[in-house]
Amino acid sequence: MSIPAAAPGGPAPGEFTGHRRGSRGYRGVLIGLAAAGVATFAQLYSLQGVLPELAADLGISAASAALTVSAATLGLAVTVIPWSAAADRFGRLPAMRLAILAAVVLGLAVPLSPSLPVLLGLRFLEGAALGGIPAVALAYLSEEVSRVHAAVAAGTYVSGTTIGGLLGRILAAPLAELVNWRVGVAAVSLLAACAAAVFMLTAPRQRGFLPVRGALPGHGLAARLAANLRNPRLLALYLQGFLLMGGFVAVYNYLGFRLGAEPFGLPSSLASSLFLAYLAGTWSSRAAGTLAARLRGGRKPVLLLSIGAMALGLGLTVADNLPAIVAGLLVFTAGFFAAHSIASGWTPLLAREGRAQASSLYNLFYYTGSSLLGWAGGYCFQQDGWRSLVLFVGVLLAAAALVAVLVLRTEDDVARKPSAKVQ
């Protein structure tokens, strides 16, 4: 794979080719972004672990309670593009630092919400602040890490997001049952503040990108967005994020309600332990990057295998048998994070210009899927139970696989076209 010419605002080709594996800079990028992932996703999904308690406390339905998750992901979705523009103007690290500080402050205010409308408003603003991390992180990573190690490095970042999502849920849920949901969410916000401090101290200064201080002809924000939206392979990756994330969040939003009802009747503290399935994603996201670097055909076959694993795990959750549900959730979660690692890490590499915007568009689709499809699945669940929700998610997985098969190229296809850029 050849290193492409730098995007506007980047250094001249040959000046800096990225930190290589084993170097101090490489470790700093990975540790810093992993900590940022923990801070972001612990806060973003902390309420998912306390939805049954929140619904009971506020006297609302499961789908209404799930709006507290969707409000945050919607806020994130609508701000990723403005955050990417800010990162181009002021730099990747300054944008991420501002975002994570604002998110921590708002996160500490969320448990103080006196009513559902105020809670939804604060969650939207919290998500809007959090948007600065996923909007910029992978662009920063792709510019600061050697392209040879980019897939593995992206997998490590996604591993951090899985740990954050896991900690946010398993910390909040037991505290919600012991005290109340507000105490649980406050504890997660304090954890996020600690992770944010690690990010601030470890992420190295940017060397692969120089902020754009003035408008460059032909390279305005609209032009960069349009260029990425015209690329059919990028659109295919955006749809992976939309469809797969929507299905994933739908399963996790309503699983706690299912396990709290008959025939299981699990208390929330025990049901929340199933979020430990996120550890399967911590492993699979990094493993997927390693496999893509070694496997003939590269990223595409790994993406399709990952979607297949999601479908297999989803099918196992239909059983009214707790061990089968646990096994299914492990496979489903591992498959999702492997697919997300491949799709999100592939996105900035396909962008001919506007890498930050390419990643931001991926996140826009990804979190829009989380907000809309994750919430819509609740209507299937409330009307016809878990089997109806499984059918809904299964259709999403089938659509994602079809798009990948028809549009995305394997690395071997690209290698046969010497003049083509990395696809």
Sequence and secondary structure as in RCSB ss.txt:
>XXXX:A:sequence
MSIPAAAPGGPAPGEFTGHRRGSRGYRGVLIGLAAAGVATFAQLYSLQGVLPELAADLGISAASAALTVSAATLG
LAVTVIPWSAAADRFGRLPAMRLAILAAVVLGLAVPLSPSLPVLLGLRFLEGAALGGIPAVALAYLSEEVSRVHA
AVAAGTYVSGTTIGGLLGRILAAPLAELVNWRVGVAAVSLLAACAAAVFMLTAPRQRGFLPVRGALPGHGLAARL
AANLRNPRLLALYLQGFLLMGGFVAVYNYLGFRLGAEPFGLPSSLASSLFLAYLAGTWSSRAAGTLAARLRGGRK
PVLLLSIGAMALGLGLTVADNLPAIVAGLLVFTAGFFAAHSIASGWTPLLAREGRAQASSLYNLFYYTGSSLLGW
AGGYCFQQDGWRSLVLFVGVLLAAAALVAVLVLRTEDDVARKPSAKVQ
>XXXX:A:secstr
       TTS  TTS   B TTSHHHHHHHHHHHHHHHHHHHHHTGGGGGHHHHHHHHT  HHHHHHHHHHHHHH
HHHHHHHHHHHHHHH HHHHHHHHHHHHHHHHHHGGG  SHHHHHHHHHHHHHHHTTTHHHHHHHHHHHB GGGH
HHHHHHHHHHHHHHHHHHHHHHHHHHHHT HHHHHHHHHHHHHHHHHHHHHHS    S     S  TT SHHHHH
HHHHT HHHHHHHHHHHHHHHHHHHHHHHHHHHHHSTTT   HHHHGGGGGGHHHHHHHHHHHHHHHHHSTTTHH
HHHHHHHHHHHHHHHHTTSS HHHHHHHHHHHHHHHHHHHHHHHHHHHHH SS HHHHHHHHHHHHHHHHHHHHH
HHHHHHHHH HHHHHHHHHHHHHHHHHHHHHH   HHHHHT TTS   
